[in-house]
């Protein structure tokens, strides 16, 4: 699962490009839409951008297996310790 530096840099640039495209789309929607649909479209775009940032720049995907292990340890009582 370890990526090479070249693969990681490529992924980073692709994500930066996607964030830029989404920003342009957000701007176009904000300038052209004047009804309640505007809020919904901008909210969806913001959520997609937030997910991209969390997943690829904050590396949350790498932390998830460890977080899951901690919660299993907290929630499941082994019965040995009293």
Backbone bond lengths (Angstrom), bond angles and torsions (degrees), N, CA, C in turn:
res aa  C-N    CA-C-N  psi(-1)  N-CA   C-N-CA  omega(-1)  CA-C   N-CA-C  phi
1 X - - - 1.441 - - 1.521 110.95 -
2 X 1.304 117.83 -10.92 1.461 120.43 178.97 1.520 109.66 -72.65
3 X 1.303 114.84 130.15 1.456 120.49 179.20 1.521 109.33 -94.96
4 X 1.317 115.00 153.33 1.452 118.77 173.27 1.523 108.66 -75.89
5 X 1.312 116.08 165.17 1.459 120.80 179.04 1.520 110.27 -59.98
6 X 1.315 116.51 -40.65 1.469 121.17 179.87 1.535 110.96 -60.53
7 X 1.328 117.42 -44.19 1.464 121.26 179.36 1.525 111.08 -66.04
8 X 1.316 116.90 -40.67 1.465 120.43 179.71 1.517 111.47 -64.90
9 X 1.326 117.04 -42.48 1.462 120.37 178.24 1.522 111.26 -64.52
10 X 1.327 116.14 -40.70 1.465 119.93 178.82 1.527 110.06 -62.27
11 X 1.321 117.09 -45.64 1.463 121.01 178.25 1.522 110.75 -60.27
12 X 1.323 116.81 -43.04 1.461 120.70 178.60 1.518 112.45 -60.19
13 X 1.329 117.11 -44.03 1.468 120.33 179.78 1.521 111.66 -68.06
14 X 1.329 117.11 -36.16 1.472 119.88 177.12 1.526 109.90 -64.07
15 X 1.319 117.05 -43.25 1.469 120.57 179.62 1.524 110.39 -65.49
16 X 1.326 117.99 -41.89 1.464 120.53 176.81 1.528 110.04 -60.39
17 X 1.329 116.79 -41.32 1.465 120.24 176.92 1.519 112.07 -62.09
18 X 1.334 116.64 -43.62 1.466 120.44 178.25 1.522 111.54 -62.58
19 X 1.326 116.61 -40.26 1.465 119.69 177.58 1.527 110.82 -63.35
20 X 1.321 116.72 -38.79 1.463 120.24 177.02 1.515 112.25 -64.60
21 X 1.330 116.28 -44.17 1.469 120.56 178.64 1.524 110.22 -62.75
22 X 1.320 117.31 -43.86 1.463 120.14 178.43 1.526 111.83 -62.85
23 X 1.320 117.13 -35.62 1.463 120.17 177.53 1.521 110.93 -65.57
24 X 1.326 116.90 -41.53 1.469 120.73 177.09 1.526 110.02 -63.09
25 X 1.330 117.15 -42.34 1.468 120.93 178.69 1.529 109.94 -63.63
26 X 1.326 117.01 -43.13 1.470 120.15 177.49 1.526 111.16 -58.33
27 X 1.309 116.38 -44.68 1.462 120.32 -179.89 1.526 110.74 -62.93
28 X 1.343 116.59 -44.76 1.465 120.46 179.98 1.526 111.05 -62.31
29 X 1.320 116.66 -42.16 1.465 120.58 179.00 1.525 110.08 -64.84
30 X 1.326 116.56 -43.51 1.470 120.15 -178.95 1.524 111.63 -63.86
31 X 1.324 117.56 -33.40 1.461 120.70 -178.64 1.528 112.84 -81.62
32 X 1.335 116.79 -25.71 1.466 118.77 -173.30 1.526 114.41 -104.22
33 X 1.317 118.40 -23.79 1.454 121.40 -175.51 1.522 109.42 -103.57
34 X 1.324 115.72 130.45 1.466 119.76 -176.80 1.530 113.16 -121.79
35 X 1.300 118.79 17.63 1.464 120.08 -177.90 1.527 110.70 -120.48
36 X 1.306 116.50 -166.60 1.464 120.91 -176.62 1.524 112.68 -69.37
37 X 1.315 116.94 -17.75 1.462 120.31 176.62 1.528 110.57 -63.33
38 X 1.318 116.43 -27.43 1.464 121.39 -179.61 1.521 111.41 -55.87
39 X 1.302 117.13 -49.49 1.461 120.70 -177.99 1.527 111.29 -60.74
40 X 1.310 117.08 -43.11 1.464 120.83 -179.29 1.528 111.14 -64.18
41 X 1.315 117.33 -44.90 1.464 120.62 -179.19 1.529 111.66 -65.80
42 X 1.318 116.31 -42.24 1.460 119.57 179.04 1.526 111.39 -67.70
43 X 1.325 116.94 -35.01 1.457 120.71 177.46 1.527 110.94 -64.95
44 X 1.314 117.03 -43.97 1.465 120.92 178.52 1.527 110.19 -61.83
45 X 1.320 117.04 -46.05 1.465 120.45 179.47 1.529 110.89 -62.00
46 X 1.319 117.40 -40.87 1.466 120.82 179.44 1.528 111.18 -65.24
47 X 1.320 117.17 -39.23 1.465 120.19 178.80 1.525 111.67 -66.60
48 X 1.324 116.62 -39.98 1.468 120.20 177.63 1.526 109.94 -63.60
49 X 1.321 116.44 -44.57 1.461 120.06 179.34 1.527 111.17 -63.96
50 X 1.318 117.34 -41.23 1.465 120.66 178.73 1.524 110.67 -62.79
51 X 1.329 116.93 -41.86 1.461 120.45 178.68 1.527 110.79 -62.73
52 X 1.330 117.39 -43.94 1.465 120.48 179.17 1.528 111.18 -60.29
53 X 1.310 116.36 -43.83 1.468 120.17 -179.21 1.523 110.95 -65.82
54 X 1.325 116.86 -45.68 1.466 120.48 -179.45 1.524 111.09 -64.37
55 X 1.305 117.00 -43.32 1.457 121.55 -175.80 1.529 112.51 -70.73
56 X 1.321 117.62 -44.76 1.455 119.88 -170.26 1.520 114.96 -102.08
57 X 1.323 119.19 -28.61 1.457 119.48 -178.20 1.521 112.58 -103.80
58 X 1.321 117.12 -26.21 1.463 119.88 176.73 1.531 110.63 -97.73
59 X 1.332 118.04 -4.34 1.465 125.24 174.89 1.526 113.03 57.63
60 X 1.323 116.66 36.07 1.460 120.34 -179.87 1.524 111.42 -62.80
61 X 1.317 117.00 -33.14 1.460 120.39 179.33 1.520 112.73 -59.58
62 X 1.334 116.93 -31.60 1.459 120.35 178.50 1.525 111.78 -75.58
63 X 1.324 117.05 -25.38 1.461 120.95 -178.13 1.526 113.08 -85.02
64 X 1.322 117.22 -23.34 1.457 121.22 -172.29 1.533 114.01 -54.32
65 X 1.344 120.82 -45.38 1.470 118.62 178.97 1.533 112.70 -59.57
66 X 1.324 117.76 -35.83 1.466 120.92 179.56 1.525 111.13 -71.42
67 X 1.324 116.61 -39.86 1.465 120.61 178.07 1.523 109.96 -63.06
68 X 1.322 115.98 -42.31 1.458 120.81 179.12 1.531 110.40 -61.37
69 X 1.325 117.84 -42.30 1.466 121.17 179.45 1.524 111.50 -63.11
70 X 1.318 116.62 -40.50 1.465 120.42 179.02 1.520 110.13 -63.11
71 X 1.333 117.14 -45.56 1.464 119.65 -178.51 1.519 111.71 -66.98
72 X 1.327 117.90 -36.46 1.456 119.07 175.90 1.525 110.11 -62.35
73 X 1.317 117.09 -40.12 1.456 120.74 178.26 1.514 112.77 -65.49
74 X 1.323 116.84 -34.89 1.461 121.26 179.72 1.524 110.76 -74.19
75 X 1.314 116.93 -41.83 1.463 121.13 -172.54 1.524 114.32 -84.66
76 X 1.310 117.28 -26.80 1.463 120.11 -176.48 1.527 108.75 -103.08
77 X 1.303 115.57 118.17 1.459 121.65 179.61 1.518 108.18 -88.64
78 X 1.330 116.37 127.17 1.463 118.57 -179.48 1.528 112.80 -81.49
79 X 1.318 118.18 -12.25 1.453 121.22 175.21 1.510 114.70 82.30
80 X 1.322 119.53 -10.22 1.460 122.14 -178.35 1.518 112.37 -80.20
81 X 1.314 116.89 -32.58 1.459 119.54 -176.34 1.523 110.07 -97.44
82 X 1.321 115.97 125.77 1.466 120.54 177.89 1.489 110.62 -127.91
